[in-house]
């Protein structure tokens, strides 16, 4: 995050990732999901790199600026709010931070009009920029236009549509669900596991190389029930293609189940217990309460760790949901989402 007078970087706060860049040729898809139909999907559990761009430039906060006269000003105070999206400057549409910075550099008048989306409402806001150096202006707005990190794919449908995470991606500063314009799914290499303890959830650490060669698919939806999109490189991501039937939430029972996740270069199932089922629907991504019981997973991770969100939950041979949250004070426990809720979003 930087003030809108310099490059502004965004980062995914839900997982830790290292980033590299490069250029290569895009690889075409090599497989289809002919074995998947009806209520059957391909089983996930694989980690992926995630990059998403916001739909407009997201406002994080406002800040005071020292003017060329030595006085302090806060030009955007009470005019824009955290969670607003700036979509135009002086009625010229902008698509990202680069456009916004260029528009700020071209300011010559004593006021500028920002077009702002606040929820479902669009509005024009007039701001008086502050001259902080000769012919150089600032608006005093902290912004973000992208988010990136690691997540786990839950399933793939017969139309090559995937669901992942099981919860939405929120901005780390405002806690607002991010409105996205588009996104990309990349291959990732998990480098390390930070083991969780009570009061300090663990995490996966990995490297994502953001180039065309490593593109697996696209993201077009960020919802409270997860992120969704299309996979082009099916064979690359689903090396082991396992069809599995999805379960209605009424089929789920308390008792033994498994989660499928990628730990120490191995994708496998680990034993858990479903300890509670909430049919009320009060929170779309917290219908299940689970406890990790598998000694191997407890030894390696301490339970549920960041980056495990989206890991499939399997019971009685069916996909019943996905891991979504860890209990901060007890890393062996967490929440899961009903697979029904994810499937309703996938199209």
Secondary structure, 3 states (H helix, E strand, C coil): CCECCCCCCCCCCCCEEEEEECCCCCCCCCCCCCCCCCCEEEECCCEEEEEEEEEEEEEEEECCEECCCCCEECCCCCCCCCCCEEEEECCEECCCHHHHHHHHHCCCCCCEEEEEEECCEEEEEEECCEEEECCEEECCEEEEEEEEEEEEEEEECCCCEEEECCCCCECCCCCCECCEEEEEEECEEEEEEECCECCECCEEEEEEEECHHHEEEEEEEEECCEEEEEECCHHHHCCCCCEEEECCHHHCCCEEEEEEEEECCEEEEEEEEEEEECCCCCCCCCCEEEEECCHHHHHHHCCCCECCCCCEEEECCEEEEEEEEEECCEEEEEEEEEHHHHHCCCC
